[in-house]
Amino acid sequence: MRRLILLVTLVWAGIAVYLTTQPGYNPLVQWFNRTIARTLVGGTLGHLALFASVTLIGYIGLRGWCNRPLALGLAMLGALTAGTGTEVYQLLVDGRQATLTDLLANWLGVFMVGFALVSGMLALSMRYGFSRSQRVRNAARY
């Protein structure tokens, strides 16, 4: 199951990179520009949602391979790198342009997911007073 989740993570990240690095005359890119990204707000929300989902799916995929804080850090680092790299790459692609708005939307999507997951982790640790590993150790004592 872990391998399947990791495969889904890599496929989704590949789709995100593919969509953001294709030339402007690509039919799929034109469809996105006509539907989702018709306005600046639509394009910004599209970037935000795309990289938020890449971060979340990356976290879910990595969670089975390492502890949750490390999985979150790696997912955020990967999504930030992909978001920044695709915007820089768009400078070289015919019919595409890299904008600061798109870059900031990519980063905002990543940090929104990071904030939500960290808040959830902190809320759970405050609710139970300590981490799961501490609960297991305490249960073994009694």
C-alpha positions in Angstrom: 0.0 0.0 0.0 2.9 2.4 0.8 4.3 1.9 -2.7 0.9 2.6 -4.3 0.6 5.8 -2.3 4.1 6.8 -3.2 3.4 6.1 -6.9 0.2 8.2 -6.8 2.3 11.0 -5.2 5.0 10.9 -7.9 2.4 10.7 -10.7 0.5 13.8 -9.3 3.8 15.7 -8.9 4.7 14.8 -12.5 1.3 16.0 -13.7 1.8 19.3 -11.9 5.3 19.8 -13.4 4.0 18.8 -16.8 1.1 21.3 -16.7 3.3 24.2 -15.6 6.1 23.7 -18.1 4.3 23.1 -21.3 4.4 25.8 -24.1 1.5 28.2 -24.4 0.2 26.6 -27.6 -0.3 23.2 -26.0 -4.1 22.4 -26.2 -4.3 21.4 -22.5 -2.6 24.7 -21.4 -4.9 26.6 -23.6 -8.0 24.9 -22.1 -6.8 25.8 -18.6 -6.2 29.4 -19.6 -9.7 29.6 -21.1 -11.5 28.0 -18.2 -9.6 28.2 -14.9 -7.1 31.0 -15.5 -9.3 33.5 -17.4 -8.6 36.1 -14.7 -5.7 36.9 -12.4 -7.6 35.5 -9.4 -8.5 32.3 -11.3 -4.9 31.7 -12.3 -3.7 32.5 -8.8 -6.2 30.2 -7.2 -5.2 27.5 -9.7 -1.5 27.7 -8.8 -2.4 27.8 -5.1 -4.6 24.7 -5.3 -2.2 22.8 -7.5 0.8 23.2 -5.2 -1.3 22.8 -2.0 -2.4 19.4 -3.4 1.1 18.5 -4.4 2.2 19.2 -0.8 -0.6 17.3 0.8 -0.3 14.3 -1.5 3.5 14.4 -1.0 3.0 14.4 2.8 0.6 11.5 2.6 3.0 9.6 0.4 6.0 10.2 2.6 4.2 9.6 5.9 4.5 5.8 5.5 8.3 6.1 5.0 9.4 8.5 7.8 8.0 10.3 10.8 5.3 12.9 10.3 7.3 16.1 10.9 10.1 14.9 8.5 7.5 13.8 5.9 5.9 17.3 6.1 9.3 19.0 5.8 10.3 16.9 2.8 6.9 17.4 1.1 7.1 21.1 1.6 10.7 21.3 0.4 9.8 19.3 -2.7 6.7 21.4 -3.5 8.6 24.6 -3.0 11.4 23.4 -5.2 9.0 22.3 -7.9 7.0 25.5 -7.7 10.1 27.7 -8.0 11.7 25.6 -10.6 8.7 25.6 -12.9 8.4 29.3 -12.7 12.1 29.8 -13.6 11.7 27.2 -16.4 8.8 29.1 -17.8 11.2 31.9 -18.6 12.6 29.6 -21.3 9.3 28.2 -22.6 7.8 29.7 -25.7 4.4 31.2 -25.1 4.7 31.1 -21.3 5.7 33.7 -18.8 6.9 33.5 -15.2 5.2 35.9 -12.8 5.8 36.8 -9.3 2.1 36.3 -8.6 2.3 32.7 -9.8 5.4 32.1 -7.7 3.8 33.6 -4.6 0.6 31.6 -5.2 2.7 28.4 -5.4 4.4 29.2 -2.1 1.2 30.2 -0.4 -0.4 26.9 -1.3 2.5 25.0 0.1 2.6 27.0 3.3 -1.2 26.8 3.8 -1.0 23.0 3.8 2.1 23.1 6.1 0.3 25.4 8.5 -2.8 23.3 8.6 -0.9 20.1 9.2 1.4 21.5 11.9 -1.7 23.0 13.6 -3.4 19.6 13.5 -0.3 17.9 14.9 0.0 20.5 17.7 -3.7 20.2 18.5 -3.5 16.4 18.8 -0.4 16.6 21.0 -2.0 19.2 23.2 -5.2 17.2 23.4 -3.4 14.1 24.6 -0.7 15.9 26.5 2.2 14.0 24.8 3.2 12.2 21.7 2.1 8.7 20.6 5.5 7.3 21.4 5.3 8.6 25.0 1.8 7.1 25.4 3.2 3.7 24.2 6.1 3.9 26.7 3.8 4.9 29.5 1.4 2.1 28.7 4.2 -0.4 28.8 5.1 0.7 32.3 1.8 -0.2 33.8 
